[in-house]
Amino acid sequence: MLSLSDFVNIDTKHIWLQVETAEQEKVWQLSQHHSNAIAIYNAYLNRICLSRILTWFQLSLQEARLRAEVFPSEENLPSILEIVNGTAIKVGETKIVLVPTETIDIEELCVPQEWVDINSWAADYYIPVQVNLDDDDDCWIRVCGFATHRQLKNQGKYNSSDRTYSLPIEQLTESFTLLFATLGLRWREEVLSEVTLSAAEAQNLLQTLSDASIYSPRVHLDIPFAQWAALISNEQWRQQLYNQRLTKEKNTAPTAKKYFSPSIESMNSVSIDSSFIPMNLNQWFQKLFTAGWQPIDEVLNSQLGNLAFEFRSFSATSKTGINGVKLIDLGVQLGGQSLALMLALSQEEDKKTAIIVQVHPTGNNKYLPPNLKIMLLESGNILQQIESRSLDSYIQLNRFKGLSGTRFSIQLTLDDFKMTENFSI
């Protein structure tokens, strides 16, 4: 296995920085104050990236007597990392956004829309940072070049399903001498001003998005981005969202929360249980959807990709059919890909509820990641299990039925990611 020194000798174009174990453990402790495991791990990766890059910038700018600092401030980091990937630093009037990824073969810079289209967040430069924390004794980050805001807006590809701008890695500038030489120049395109939210509108959004089981409120696609941007660009409202998500998580499942111990092994895994209180699927027949679930018909096909025909035809054959979808963000540790977990329900003549479960890729992704497993569990026992292959456009459990009062769980696993959704009929 290649060490950091090997990589440095092989690839002399990029910046390679060591990550010490002591720094990982310190950052891990700082990252615990979030509402769910994905947000915790997102904060951990981003803080590792920010810590190392900030130190590197300080050393690089010493002769120029310039200072790099966290933007907007260290105090604002928790409320930002709860909801979005990426951090920012500021050198004078120049802003630089750092976007960490654990993708092994980086093919593109992928920047959340918030860092591009919110006036007060938009930066001059964007830097993808590859983070490798798999080897306890040889962890590192690689700085892969940079792009400007102007490049992202004019040449980048916008993906509406996960609200990101992407740019092929080949279009990035690799020489950071050029970045340091052009500090102070403006490399931003004009961005539309944020819409104005009333206090009542803001409180309605806060009530919806403060549910901690909505792991990624930024891709709650029935809320227009303009409203979302107006909400989180307001420091007071963003802090309120952060506080409410933490408070609701603690109040709804006080014994369910399982923060990881600060061991290196635990830092590289993510495990999520939606709630110890199962969702009552009977409420769906009254059009009541909660905890991040939405009726499929209310989500645009362009956001979900190629929905399987049988999902619509299944409920169409019954007057009592209903279906729902939940968008799942796999997090930066799995390349930021998102999935759609879909359930179709139908009330049968034998008073049982029939259920079909599928998982689809979203947006421009045609295929699921390979080795994604979906399992049907009852009392901890595996009743069904399906695993995706390299070119599966979706996977599906066999149709099953249950009487009123039946409880079951659907579990998704991929590498170190695990998510469990609990239901009752």
N, C-alpha and C positions, 0 to 999 in steps of 0.2 A: 504494500500500500504506500502511495506517495506521501511524503511529509511536506510541511509548509516550505522548507528549504528547497525541496525538489521542484515544487511549483514555481517558486521564485526564480530558479535557474532556467526553467523551461519557458515561462511566460514573463518576459522582461518589460512588456508594454503596460501592464496593469499594476496597481498598488496592492500589495499584500500586507496584512496586518495581523499579528498574533493576538489571540484572545486568551487571557490567562484564566485558570480555573477559579481563582479568588474573585476575579471580576465577574464571572458568570454567576457565582453564588450571591454576590452582593446585588447584582442587577435582578436576579430572580426574586430576592426578598422585596425589592422595590416594586415588582410587577404584580404582586398578589392582590392588590386592591381593585379588582374588577368583578363584573357580574357573572362571568362564565369562563370556562376553561379556554375557549378560543380567544377571548379578549385578553386573558392572562398571558397566553403564549404570544399573541401579537405584541403585547406590551414588552414582553421579554426580548423578543427578536429586535424590536425597534430600539429599545434602550441599549442593547449590546452594540448595535450599529451606530447609534448616536454617540455613545461614549467613546468608541474607538475613533470615529471620523472627526469628532470635535477635537480630540487630543491631537490628531494628525494635522488638522487645520491650524491649530494654535502654533505648533512647531513650524509649519510651513510659512506662517505669516509673521514670524518673529522679526525678521529683518525689515519687513515693510511697516512694522509697528502698528499692525492692524489686529483686531481682536474678533474672534468668532464666538457667538453666544447662541444659546437656545432661543428659538422663536416659537410662539410669542413669549414664553417664559417656562421655567421648570415647573412652576405651580400649575400651569395649564396642561401639562403633559397627560395626566391621568384621564381628564375629560376628553382629550383628543384621541388617545390610544384605545379608549373604550369603544370607539365607533369607526375608526379609519386606520388604514395602514399608512405608515410614513411619518417622518418627523422633519422639522425644518431648523436650519441655523441661519444666522444673519451676520454678515460682515459689512458694517456700515449700513448702507441702504440696499445692499444686495442680499437677496434671499436664495437659499439653496435647499431643495427638498431631497431627502435621503429615502430611498425606497428599498427595504430589505427583501430578499427572497432566498429560499433554500433550494430553488430549482438547480439541478446539477448542470444541465446544459442550457444556459440562458440564451434565449433566442430573441427576446425583446425587452425593452423597458416598458413596464406597465404601471401607469400612474393613476391612482384614484382621482375621479373628476373633481373632488373637493379642492385638491391642491392646484388645479388648473383653472377652474371656472368660478371660484369664490374670490372676489377682488382682494380682500384682506389676507387671503392665504396664498394667492398665486405667487410663484417664485420666478427668478431669472434662470436658474439652472436646476436640472433634475439628474440625480445620480443613482443608478441601480447598484445595489450592494449585495453581492453573493455572500451568504452566511453559512459556514460549515461548523456545526457543533457536535458532529457525530463521534469524533475521536476525543476521548477525555484528555489525552496528553498533547494533542496537536490541533487545537481549534483555531480557526482563522476567519477573516473576512477578506473579500476581494473587491476592490473598487474598479468598476468595469468601464469607466468613461462617463460622459455627460451629454445631455441634450439641453437645448434652451426651450423656454416657454413658446417662443415663436415657432420652433420646429414642431412641437407637440400639437399646436393649434393648426398649423398649415399642412404638415405632413403626416401627423399621427392619425391613427385609426380609432374612431370612437366606438365603443361597445356599449349599447344601451342596457344589456342584461345585467352587467356588473358595474356599470357606470365608471368606465376607465378609458384612458387614452393610451394607446400602445404605439411603439416605434421600434422597428427592427434594430437589433443590437449593432448591425453593420453601419447604421447611420449616426451612431454616437461618435463624438470626438474623444479620442483617447488621451490626448496630451493635456494634463492638468496645468502645465506651464501657461497654456493659453487661457485657461479659466482664471488663474491668479492674475494674469496680465490684463484681463478685461473686467476685473472687479470694478464696480461703479458704473459700468455701462448698462443701459436698460435693454433687456432682451425679451420684454413681455409684449404680447399682443394686447389690444384693448379687450376688456372683458365687460360684459353687461353688468350693470349694477344689480345688487340683490333686490328682490321684491320686498315690500314692506309687509310684515305680519302684525296683525293686531294682537293684543295681549290674550284675547279669547282664542284666536286661532293658534297661537303658540301653546296655550295650555291644552287645547285639544290634541295637538301633535304630541306633546309631552305625555299625555295620558296614554296614547296609543303606543308610543315607542319606548316607554319606560318599562314595559314588560320584559323582564330579563330573559325569558325564553325565546325572544326574538334576537337571535345571536348576532345578526348583522342588520341593524335598523337602517343602514345607509342604502340597502337594496330592497327596502320595503317599497316595491314599485308602484303601489297604488297612491303613494305620496309623491307628487311631482318634485323633481330635483330642485326647482327654484324655491319651493317651500322648505325643503330640507336644508338647503344652503342658508336661507334666511334664518332658520332656527339655530343652526350650530355655529354660524358666524357671530352670533350674539353670545358673548362670553357668559353672561348671567344665565341665559336659557340653556346653553350647553352644559354648564356646571349643574344646573337643576336636573337635566336629563341624566347626567352621570350619577348624581346623588339618588335620584328616584330609582334608577336601575339597580343600584346596590341595595337600597332599602327594600324594594319589592322582592328581590331575590332572597334576602335574608328572612323576610316575613312569610313568604310562601313556602319555603322549604328549609327550615332552620337546621334540620339534620342532614339534608341532602347534599349540602355543599362539601366538597372534598378538595381542599387546597392541597396541592402536591407538596411533599417534603422537599427541602432544597437539595436534593441529590441530583447529580448529573443525569442519571437515568430518567428521572421524572421530568426533567426539563425538556426532553425530546419526545414526550407523548402528550396526547390530548384525549380526554375522556369526558363526555358530556351526557348527563341524564336530564331529559327535558323537564321532568317533575316527578316527584314521588306520588303526586295525586294524578291519576290517569285522566286523560281527556275523555269526556262523555260524547261518543259519536252520535248519540241520539239527538244532540243539539244541532247537528248539521242539517237534519231534516226540517228544523225550524229556521234554517239559514243563519245560525249562530256559530261563527267561527272565531276562535281565540288562539292565543299563543303562537302567532305567526302564520297560522293557516288561513287560506283564502279560497273562495270558489274558483275553480279552474277557468270558468267563463269570464271572470273579472281580470284575468291576467292575459296580456297580449301574447299571441303565438310567437311574435318576434322575440319576446323575453324568455320564452320557455324552449324555443327551438322546435323540433319536429315531434309534436305530441302524437302518441300512438292512437290510431283510429279507434281501437277497441275501448279506449277510455271514455270517449264520447258515446259510442254505440252501446256500451254496457249500461249506462244510466238511461239512455234514450229508450231502451226496450222496456223499461219499467216506469210507471207513473210516480213511483216513490223513490226513484234513483237520485243520488246526489254524489258529487265528487269534490275533492279539495286538494290543494297543493301547498307545500311549504318549501321555500327556497332555502338552501343550506349552503353557507359559505364554508369551504374547507379550510380557509385560513391561509396565511402566507407560507406556512410550513409545507403546504401541498400545492404551491404555485398559484394560490388565490382562485382556483377553479371553484365554481358553484354548481350545485345539483338541484334537481327538482324531485322531491319525494311526493308521490301522488297516491291518493286512496280514492277508490270508487266504491260506493255503498249502494245496496239495493235491498229493500225489505221483501222477503219471500213469503209465499203463502203458508209455509210451515212455521211462521212467526220468528224465523231466524233472519239475521242480517248477513247477506253475502258481501264479501269484501275482495277486491283486487288491489294489489299494491305494486307499483312500478317506480323505478328510478330512472330519470332522464338527465342528460347533460343540458346545459342552458346556453343561451346566446349563440355564438358562432361555433361552439364546440359540437362537432358531429358525433363524437364517440365518448363513452364513459372512460375514465381511467381504468386500466386493467387491474384485476385483482380486488376490485371493489366488491365487498360481500354485503348482501342483505339477508337478514335472518328474521324469522317469525319465532317469537319466544312466548312461552306460557309457564309461569312460575319458575322462570330461570332455565327451563328446558327448551332445547332447539327443536321446533316442529318442522321447519323448512329452512333451507339455506341455498342461495344462488350466488355465484361468483361471476363477475364480468370478465370477458376475454378482451383481446386487444382491439377488436373492431365491433364491439357491441354498442348499438345506438341507444339501447335501454335494456334493463333487466326487470323481470317480473316474478313475483311469487305465484304459486298455484292458487287459484280461487279457493277461498275457505269461508265457512259459515260459523256463526255463533249465536246463542240465545242471549236475551237481555240479561245483563249482569256479568257476562263473560269479560274477563280481562286478558289482555295480551300486550306484547311489546314488539316494536319493529326496531331492529338494530342495524346500523350501517357501520362498517369498519373498512379502513384503508390504511395500510401501514400502521402507524401509531395513532391514527385518528379513530375515535369510536364515538358514536352518538346513538342514544336510545330514546325513542318516543314511546310513551306509555298510553294505552287506550282502554276504555271500557265501552261495552255495547249497551 
